[in-house]
C-alpha cells in the first residue's frame, strides 16, 4: 500500500479542497442557477465552463505544487535553528492554514447554496 509523504499530504488536502470548490461551483452554475462570486472569474464562467474548469484546476494544482516546492526548499536549509528558518517555517504554516480555512469556508458556502 502506498503512503503519502508528510510533505505531500498538505498539498493533497489543498488540491482536494480546491477540486471540491471547482466541482461544487460548476454544479451550482450549470444545474442550480448559482453565480460565481469571484469578480475575476465571473466572465469566464458565463463565457465558457471548460475555460473556467481549466483555469480553476490549473490554479489548484499550481498552488499545491508550489507548497511542495517551498517546503522542500525550506527543508534544505543548513541551519534549521536559525531565526530566519524558524520565521519562514512559521510563515509557511500560517499561509497554509489561512488558505485551508479560506477553502473550507468557500466549500461550505458552495454546499450551502447547492443544498438550499
RADACOR-V912732 format. One record per backbone hydrogen bond with DSSP energy under -0.5 kcal/mol. NH is the residue of the N-H (numbers start at 1). CO is the residue of the C=O. Records with the same first field share a line. If there is no record, write none. Layout:
BEGIN
NH = CO, CO
END
This chain:
BEGIN
8 = 5
9 = 5
10 = 6
12 = 8
13 = 9
14 = 10
15 = 11
16 = 12
17 = 13
18 = 14
19 = 15
20 = 16
21 = 17
22 = 18
23 = 19
24 = 20
25 = 21
26 = 22
27 = 23
28 = 24
29 = 25
30 = 26
31 = 27
32 = 27, 28
34 = 28
39 = 37
41 = 38
42 = 38
43 = 39
45 = 41
46 = 42
47 = 43
48 = 44
52 = 48
53 = 49
54 = 50
55 = 51
56 = 52
57 = 53
58 = 54
59 = 55
60 = 56
61 = 57
62 = 58
63 = 59
64 = 60
65 = 61
66 = 62
67 = 63
68 = 64
69 = 65
70 = 66
71 = 67
72 = 68
73 = 69
74 = 70
75 = 71
76 = 72, 73
77 = 74
80 = 78
82 = 79
86 = 82
87 = 83
88 = 84
89 = 85
90 = 86
91 = 87
92 = 88
93 = 89
94 = 90
95 = 91
96 = 92
97 = 93
98 = 94
99 = 95
100 = 96
101 = 97
102 = 98
103 = 99
104 = 100
105 = 101
106 = 102
107 = 103
108 = 104
109 = 105
110 = 106
111 = 107
112 = 108
113 = 109
114 = 110
115 = 111
116 = 112
END
